[in-house]
Amino acid sequence: MRVLFLVQGEGRGHLTQALSLAQILHMAGHEVIGAIVGVTAERSVPAFFAEKFTAPILPVFSPGLVYNAGTNALDPFKTTLLALKTMKPFWRSLQQVRDHIETERPDVVVNFYEMLGGMTYALLRPSVPMVCIAHQYMAFHPNFQRPKGQWFYEQAFKLNTRLTCFGAKELLALSFDAQADEPRERLRVVPPLLRQEVTELKPSFTTDFLLAYVTQPGLKVELQKAHQQHLMQKMDAFHADATGPDQVIDDTLTYHAIDGKRFLEFMARCKAIVTTAGFESVCEAAFLGKPVLMIPQPNHFEQACNAIDGQRAGVGVASDTFDLNKLSDFMLQYDTRLSERFRAWHARGYFLFLAALNRAVMPTGKPSGGFFRPRVRHLLRS
């Protein structure tokens, strides 16, 4: 089977999932012939992906999300304005994606939450079947819990998610645990795709330090406040403002520059983790048996959902602040067998992903682009 990837280039999550699936396909004797990666003028293909992905990579312009520079909160209004401003170059990108698919002629296209994929299949209808993979597709599952009082953000999130998957044969929704499939949405629930570096780690449980991953400026201030309230608790924190690999603040607090490999090494040894509610990082912690304090980014509906769902699954506890007391209470009731169950669920992924791709290439008729297709085509051409 020849497989072509379409990958959202923003953040690490979808890119690492693509690397993980490429490993599965290689082990099964299939060929990943390349990846189309959505980029902007300010965001190129990340180096870690370019270095590890062994097939050709085609960068294609795709409108990105806009965050508030001060709070790092998602700004839906500015994100929408950006999308409207870039309609014409976006239309050219769709044509480029369609042409690349038809030239390369893969057996199946796998789309990792890139809007270029859904809109290309809605408007230009490539002849190659597409399968979409992302945790975000759990938004279409009836059992998926959502935060209250965020109607606007929920609708914006659902619309963006729907735009990524028009014309897909199946939606593979990555989940913390097994859930029933939802045939009406073409949705199948599958395990997380974890990078090989995580699955090869040997976790230890003999140390007493907390590990924090801080990207928001406001969360760094909260970290310092929490440290002052718990001076006896040793804590290592990775954040972008660290002045070096090991910036010692005092006897119990050390900052570290962002380093993916070192962070995983610390994760394997820590007793618990404080981080935002990104799906990938929480799954990595669950695989290693580490409790998590999940702090969603402001206005980030997806992370708010992740925190609620992660709490339901028992992998962590949700919080709006850097509340170490809440983490301590959760650790007292954390199920140490969770990691074993999570690993068993993760192991099923090899067969579930291959089965989905095999179903996609079977001749069962053309996928539908849906009612949205004609109107969007008219807007993009105008």
C-alpha positions in Angstrom: 0.0 0.0 0.0 1.3 3.5 -1.0 0.3 6.1 1.5 0.5 9.9 1.3 0.2 12.1 4.5 -1.4 15.5 4.9 -0.3 17.1 8.2 -1.2 20.2 10.1 2.2 21.9 10.7 1.2 23.9 13.8 2.5 22.5 17.1 4.0 19.1 17.6 1.0 16.8 18.1 -0.2 16.0 14.6 3.4 15.9 13.3 4.4 13.3 15.9 1.3 11.3 15.2 2.3 11.2 11.5 5.8 10.0 12.5 4.2 7.3 14.7 1.9 6.0 11.9 4.8 6.0 9.5 6.6 3.7 11.8 3.5 1.4 12.0 3.2 1.3 8.2 6.9 0.6 7.7 6.7 -2.3 10.1 3.7 -3.7 8.2 5.6 -3.5 4.9 3.7 -0.5 3.4 5.3 2.6 1.9 4.7 6.2 3.0 5.5 8.1 -0.2 5.5 11.7 1.2 3.8 14.3 3.3 2.1 17.6 2.5 2.6 19.9 5.5 0.5 23.0 6.0 2.8 26.0 6.7 2.6 29.8 6.8 5.1 32.6 6.1 6.0 32.6 9.8 5.9 28.8 10.4 7.9 26.5 8.2 8.1 22.7 8.5 9.5 22.0 12.0 13.1 20.7 12.0 12.3 17.6 14.2 9.8 16.4 11.6 12.0 17.2 8.6 14.9 15.2 10.2 12.9 12.1 11.1 10.4 11.8 8.2 12.2 9.8 5.6 10.0 10.5 2.6 9.7 13.8 0.5 7.9 16.7 2.2 5.9 19.3 0.3 5.2 22.5 2.3 1.9 24.2 1.2 0.4 27.4 2.6 -2.4 26.9 5.0 -4.0 29.6 7.3 -2.8 29.2 10.9 -4.5 29.9 14.2 -3.9 33.3 15.9 -3.0 33.5 19.6 -3.0 36.6 21.8 0.7 37.6 22.2 0.3 38.4 25.9 -1.9 35.6 27.2 -1.3 32.9 24.6 -5.1 32.5 24.4 -6.6 31.5 21.1 -8.2 34.5 19.4 -11.1 33.2 17.2 -11.9 36.6 15.8 -8.4 37.2 14.5 -8.2 33.6 13.3 -11.3 34.1 11.2 -10.0 37.4 9.8 -6.8 35.8 8.7 -8.7 33.0 7.0 -10.8 35.6 5.0 -7.7 37.6 4.0 -6.0 34.5 2.6 -8.8 33.0 0.6 -7.1 33.4 -2.8 -3.8 31.9 -1.8 -5.7 29.2 0.0 -7.6 28.3 -3.2 -4.2 28.0 -5.0 -3.1 25.7 -2.2 -6.1 23.4 -2.6 -5.3 23.1 -6.3 -1.7 22.3 -5.4 -2.8 19.6 -3.0 -5.2 18.1 -5.6 -2.6 18.1 -8.3 0.0 16.5 -6.0 -2.4 13.7 -5.1 -3.3 13.0 -8.7 0.3 13.0 -9.8 1.6 10.8 -7.0 -1.4 8.4 -7.1 -1.2 6.9 -3.6 -3.6 4.2 -2.6 -4.9 6.3 0.3 -4.4 9.8 1.8 -4.1 10.1 5.6 -5.0 13.6 6.8 -3.8 14.6 10.3 -6.3 17.5 11.0 -5.1 19.7 8.1 -7.9 21.9 6.7 -6.3 21.7 3.2 -7.4 18.0 3.2 -11.0 18.5 3.9 -11.5 21.5 1.7 -9.6 19.9 -1.2 -11.9 16.9 -1.0 -15.0 19.0 -0.6 -14.3 21.3 -3.6 -11.9 19.5 -6.0 -12.7 15.8 -5.2 -9.5 13.9 -5.8 -10.0 10.3 -6.9 -7.9 8.9 -4.0 -9.7 7.9 -0.8 -8.9 9.8 2.4 -8.9 8.8 6.1 -8.7 11.5 8.8 -6.9 11.0 12.1 -7.1 13.3 15.2 -8.2 13.4 18.8 -10.4 16.4 17.8 -12.9 14.1 16.0 -14.1 12.9 19.4 -16.1 16.2 19.4 -18.5 14.3 17.2 -18.9 11.4 19.7 -22.1 11.6 21.9 -20.2 10.6 25.0 -17.5 13.3 24.7 -17.9 15.8 27.6 -17.6 19.5 26.9 -17.1 22.5 29.2 -20.2 24.5 30.0 -20.5 28.2 29.1 -18.3 28.1 26.0 -21.0 27.9 23.3 -19.1 30.2 20.8 -15.8 28.4 21.2 -17.5 25.0 20.8 -19.2 26.0 17.6 -16.0 27.5 16.2 -14.1 24.3 17.2 -16.7 22.0 15.6 -16.7 24.1 12.4 -12.9 24.0 12.1 -12.9 20.3 12.8 -15.6 19.6 10.2 -13.7 21.6 7.6 -10.7 19.2 7.9 -12.7 16.0 7.1 -15.1 16.6 4.2 -15.0 13.6 1.9 -13.2 11.3 4.3 -14.0 7.6 4.2 -13.5 7.3 7.9 -12.7 9.5 10.9 -10.3 7.9 13.4 -10.8 9.6 16.7 -7.8 9.2 19.0 -9.0 8.6 22.6 -7.6 8.0 26.1 -9.6 4.8 26.3 -11.9 2.5 24.3 -15.3 3.9 23.3 -18.1 2.7 21.1 -17.8 3.7 17.4 -20.3 6.2 16.0 -21.3 4.9 12.5 -23.5 7.9 11.8 -20.4 10.2 11.8 -18.2 7.6 10.0 -16.2 7.7 13.3 -14.2 4.9 14.8 -12.4 5.3 18.2 -8.8 4.3 18.2 -5.8 4.5 20.6 -3.3 7.4 20.7 -0.4 7.4 18.3 2.7 7.8 20.5 6.2 8.4 19.2 8.7 5.5 19.6 10.9 7.5 21.9 8.1 7.4 24.5 7.2 3.7 24.2 10.9 2.7 24.6 11.3 4.6 27.9 11.6 2.7 31.2 9.7 4.7 33.8 10.9 4.8 37.4 9.0 5.8 40.5 11.8 6.4 43.1 12.2 10.2 42.8 10.2 12.9 44.5 10.2 15.8 42.0 7.4 17.4 40.0 7.9 18.1 36.3 6.3 21.2 34.7 6.1 22.3 31.1 5.3 26.0 30.8 4.6 27.9 27.6 2.2 30.5 28.7 3.6 33.7 30.4 0.8 33.7 32.9 1.4 30.1 33.8 5.1 30.9 34.6 4.0 33.5 37.1 1.6 30.9 38.7 4.4 28.4 38.8 6.5 30.8 40.9 3.7 31.5 43.2 3.0 27.7 43.7 6.7 27.2 44.4 6.7 29.9 47.1 3.8 28.1 48.7 5.5 24.7 48.5 9.2 25.5 49.0 10.0 21.9 50.2 8.6 20.4 47.0 11.4 19.9 44.4 10.3 21.0 40.9 11.9 21.0 37.5 10.3 23.2 34.9 10.9 23.4 31.1 10.0 26.8 29.6 11.0 28.9 26.7 12.5 31.7 28.8 15.1 29.6 30.6 18.6 31.0 30.1 20.2 27.6 29.8 19.7 23.9 30.0 19.9 23.9 33.8 19.0 27.3 35.4 19.1 26.8 39.1 16.7 29.2 40.9 17.1 27.8 44.4 17.5 24.5 46.2 14.1 23.1 45.0 13.4 24.8 41.7 15.3 24.5 38.4 14.4 25.8 35.0 15.4 24.0 31.8 15.4 25.2 28.2 12.9 23.5 26.0 14.4 20.2 24.8 12.1 17.4 23.7 14.5 14.5 24.4 15.5 15.8 27.9 11.9 16.5 28.8 11.0 12.8 28.1 13.9 11.7 30.2 12.6 13.8 33.1 9.1 12.6 32.5 10.2 9.0 32.9 11.7 9.8 36.3 9.3 12.4 37.9 6.5 11.6 40.3 3.9 13.8 38.5 3.5 16.4 35.7 2.0 19.8 35.5 1.3 20.9 31.9 -1.3 22.3 29.6 -4.1 19.9 28.4 -2.6 19.0 25.1 -3.7 15.4 24.1 -0.2 14.2 23.2 1.6 15.1 26.4 -1.2 13.8 28.6 -1.2 10.4 26.8 2.6 10.2 27.1 2.2 10.7 30.9 -0.5 8.0 31.0 1.7 5.6 29.2 4.5 6.1 31.7 2.1 6.0 34.7 2.6 9.6 35.8 -0.4 11.6 37.2 -1.0 15.0 35.5 -2.3 18.3 36.5 -3.9 19.6 33.3 -4.3 23.4 32.9 -6.0 24.3 29.6 -4.8 27.4 27.7 -7.4 30.3 28.0 -10.1 30.2 25.3 -8.7 26.9 24.0 -11.8 24.8 23.7 -10.0 21.7 22.6 -7.7 21.7 25.7 -10.7 22.4 27.9 -12.3 19.3 26.5 -9.1 17.3 26.9 -8.9 18.2 30.6 -12.4 17.1 31.2 -12.0 13.9 29.2 -8.6 13.1 30.8 -10.1 13.5 34.2 -12.9 11.1 33.2 -10.4 8.6 32.1 -8.4 8.9 35.3 -5.2 10.1 33.7 -5.1 13.4 35.5 -7.0 16.2 37.2 -8.2 19.4 35.5 -7.5 22.8 37.0 -7.7 26.4 36.0 -4.6 27.3 38.0 -1.2 25.9 39.1 -2.8 24.2 42.1 -0.3 21.8 43.6 -2.8 20.9 46.4 -5.2 19.6 43.9 -2.5 17.5 42.3 -1.4 16.1 45.6 -5.0 15.1 46.4 -5.4 13.4 43.0 -2.1 11.5 43.4 -3.5 9.9 46.6 -6.3 8.3 44.5 -4.4 7.7 41.3 -4.8 4.2 40.0 -1.4 2.7 39.5 -2.8 0.1 37.2 -3.9 2.7 34.7 -0.7 2.6 32.9 -1.1 -1.1 32.3 -4.6 -0.6 30.8 -3.4 2.3 28.8 -0.5 0.4 27.3 -2.9 -2.5 26.3 -5.2 0.0 24.6 -2.3 1.6 22.8 -1.1 -1.8 21.6 -4.4 -2.4 19.7 -3.6 0.6 17.5 -1.3 -1.3 15.2 -4.2 -3.5 14.0 -6.9 -0.9 14.1 -5.0 1.7 12.0 -4.0 -0.9 9.4 -7.6 -2.2 9.2 -8.9 1.3 8.6 -6.6 2.0 5.8 -7.4 -1.4 4.2 -11.1 -0.6 4.4 -10.5 2.8 2.7 -8.8 1.4 -0.3 -11.6 -1.1 -1.0 -13.9 0.1 -3.8 -17.1 1.1 -2.0 -18.0 4.2 -3.9 -16.9 7.8 -3.9 -16.8 9.8 -0.7 -19.2 12.7 -0.5 -18.0 16.3 -0.2 -21.2 17.3 1.6 -23.6 20.3 1.2 -20.8 22.8 1.9 -18.9 22.3 -1.4 -20.6 24.6 -4.0 -20.9 27.7 -1.7 -17.3 27.5 -0.6 -16.1 27.1 -4.1 -17.9 30.2 -5.2 -16.5 32.2 -2.3 -12.9 31.1 -2.9 -13.1 31.9 -6.6 -14.7 35.4 -6.1 
